[in-house]
Amino acid sequence: MLGVAASVMLLASCAPRLADLAPPLQVELPTTCEDLLERIPLPAFGPNDDAIQAFLAVEAIVIEQHGVIELTQQCLRRQRLDYAGKGTK
């Protein structure tokens, strides 16, 4: 067990850091796509609340957020295409 822990520590120390590998941005990207993703608070329910109503409320939020995630993915795809090749010299 100690040998496994030592191996993991050795491998972790040898791994390059992602921040060191990522090149600096050559073009400032707008945050429009990320702005679509806002955290939606879940309604609070207690033990005396109707379970069906609680389920339906949470299900409605999940359905809405699924649509928001799809829109954000499409936005990011369009953004990647719009900025492809920009900043190259």
MARZADREN-978599 format. One record per residue (C-alpha): residue in three letters; x, y, z. Coordinates in Angstrom, 3 decimals, decimal comma, padded with zeros to 6 digits. Layout:
residues N
+------+----------+----------+----------+
! code !       xx !       yy !       zz !
+------+----------+----------+----------+
!  ALA !        X !        Y !        Z !
...
+------+----------+----------+----------+
//
This chain:
residues 89
+------+----------+----------+----------+
! code !       xx !       yy !       zz !
+------+----------+----------+----------+
!  MET !  000,000 !  000,000 !  000,000 !
!  LEU !  002,850 !  002,360 !  000,842 !
!  GLY !  004,477 !  001,568 ! -002,504 !
!  VAL !  001,318 !  002,560 ! -004,375 !
!  ALA !  001,111 !  005,860 ! -002,494 !
!  ALA !  004,774 !  006,580 ! -003,247 !
!  SER !  004,244 !  005,785 ! -006,943 !
!  VAL !  001,240 !  008,093 ! -007,129 !
!  MET !  003,160 !  010,908 ! -005,473 !
!  LEU !  006,088 !  010,397 ! -007,838 !
!  LEU !  003,864 !  010,441 ! -010,919 !
!  ALA !  001,949 !  013,491 ! -009,697 !
!  SER !  005,154 !  015,449 ! -009,185 !
!  CYS !  006,368 !  014,631 ! -012,707 !
!  ALA !  003,161 !  015,618 ! -014,481 !
!  PRO !  003,324 !  019,008 ! -016,224 !
!  ARG !  000,951 !  021,677 ! -015,036 !
!  LEU ! -001,828 !  022,565 ! -017,461 !
!  ALA ! -001,315 !  026,302 ! -016,914 !
!  ASP !  002,307 !  025,912 ! -018,022 !
!  LEU !  001,257 !  024,148 ! -021,239 !
!  ALA ! -001,552 !  026,476 ! -022,327 !
!  PRO ! -000,397 !  029,255 ! -024,652 !
!  PRO ! -001,596 !  032,774 ! -023,897 !
!  LEU ! -004,721 !  033,915 ! -025,702 !
!  GLN ! -004,007 !  035,891 ! -028,836 !
!  VAL ! -007,574 !  037,174 ! -029,078 !
!  GLU ! -009,821 !  038,312 ! -026,241 !
!  LEU ! -012,942 !  036,166 ! -026,314 !
!  PRO ! -016,297 !  037,586 ! -025,268 !
!  THR ! -018,012 !  035,956 ! -022,311 !
!  THR ! -021,431 !  035,927 ! -023,976 !
!  CYS ! -021,648 !  032,137 ! -024,081 !
!  GLU ! -020,597 !  031,696 ! -020,483 !
!  ASP ! -023,091 !  034,349 ! -019,412 !
!  LEU ! -025,882 !  032,041 ! -020,598 !
!  LEU ! -024,895 !  029,602 ! -017,860 !
!  GLU ! -026,211 !  031,014 ! -014,642 !
!  ARG ! -026,754 !  028,949 ! -011,546 !
!  ILE ! -030,449 !  028,377 ! -010,916 !
!  PRO ! -031,335 !  027,965 ! -007,248 !
!  LEU ! -033,279 !  024,835 ! -006,450 !
!  PRO ! -036,481 !  025,273 ! -004,482 !
!  ALA ! -036,348 !  024,196 ! -000,857 !
!  PHE ! -038,666 !  021,395 !  000,182 !
!  GLY ! -039,386 !  020,011 !  003,597 !
!  PRO ! -040,728 !  016,718 !  004,909 !
!  ASN ! -044,288 !  018,059 !  004,979 !
!  ASP ! -044,293 !  019,206 !  001,333 !
!  ASP ! -046,010 !  017,328 ! -001,469 !
!  ALA ! -043,448 !  014,998 ! -003,061 !
!  ILE ! -045,145 !  015,114 ! -006,472 !
!  GLN ! -045,057 !  018,917 ! -006,554 !
!  ALA ! -041,419 !  018,856 ! -005,462 !
!  PHE ! -040,548 !  016,393 ! -008,222 !
!  LEU ! -042,394 !  018,420 ! -010,861 !
!  ALA ! -040,684 !  021,644 ! -009,771 !
!  VAL ! -037,221 !  020,107 ! -009,957 !
!  GLU ! -038,029 !  018,340 ! -013,230 !
!  ALA ! -039,075 !  021,672 ! -014,782 !
!  ILE ! -035,749 !  023,200 ! -013,749 !
!  VAL ! -033,824 !  020,237 ! -015,203 !
!  ILE ! -035,694 !  020,503 ! -018,512 !
!  GLU ! -035,043 !  024,246 ! -018,694 !
!  GLN ! -031,362 !  023,850 ! -017,857 !
!  HIS ! -030,973 !  021,121 ! -020,480 !
!  GLY ! -032,108 !  023,659 ! -023,077 !
!  VAL ! -029,755 !  026,310 ! -021,692 !
!  ILE ! -026,825 !  023,884 ! -021,876 !
!  GLU ! -027,651 !  023,080 ! -025,511 !
!  LEU ! -027,820 !  026,793 ! -026,371 !
!  THR ! -024,499 !  027,390 ! -024,653 !
!  GLN ! -022,876 !  024,526 ! -026,562 !
!  GLN ! -024,136 !  025,978 ! -029,855 !
!  CYS ! -022,900 !  029,436 ! -028,839 !
!  LEU ! -019,430 !  028,081 ! -028,018 !
!  ARG ! -019,291 !  026,196 ! -031,345 !
!  ARG ! -020,185 !  029,378 ! -033,247 !
!  GLN ! -017,647 !  031,343 ! -031,210 !
!  ARG ! -014,903 !  028,818 ! -032,014 !
!  LEU ! -015,725 !  029,062 ! -035,724 !
!  ASP ! -015,843 !  032,867 ! -035,601 !
!  TYR ! -012,446 !  033,100 ! -033,929 !
!  ALA ! -010,730 !  030,232 ! -035,763 !
!  GLY ! -007,441 !  031,478 ! -037,158 !
!  LYS ! -007,732 !  034,960 ! -035,647 !
!  GLY ! -004,657 !  036,084 ! -033,850 !
!  THR ! -002,324 !  034,089 ! -036,078 !
!  LYS !  000,431 !  036,068 ! -037,676 !
+------+----------+----------+----------+
//
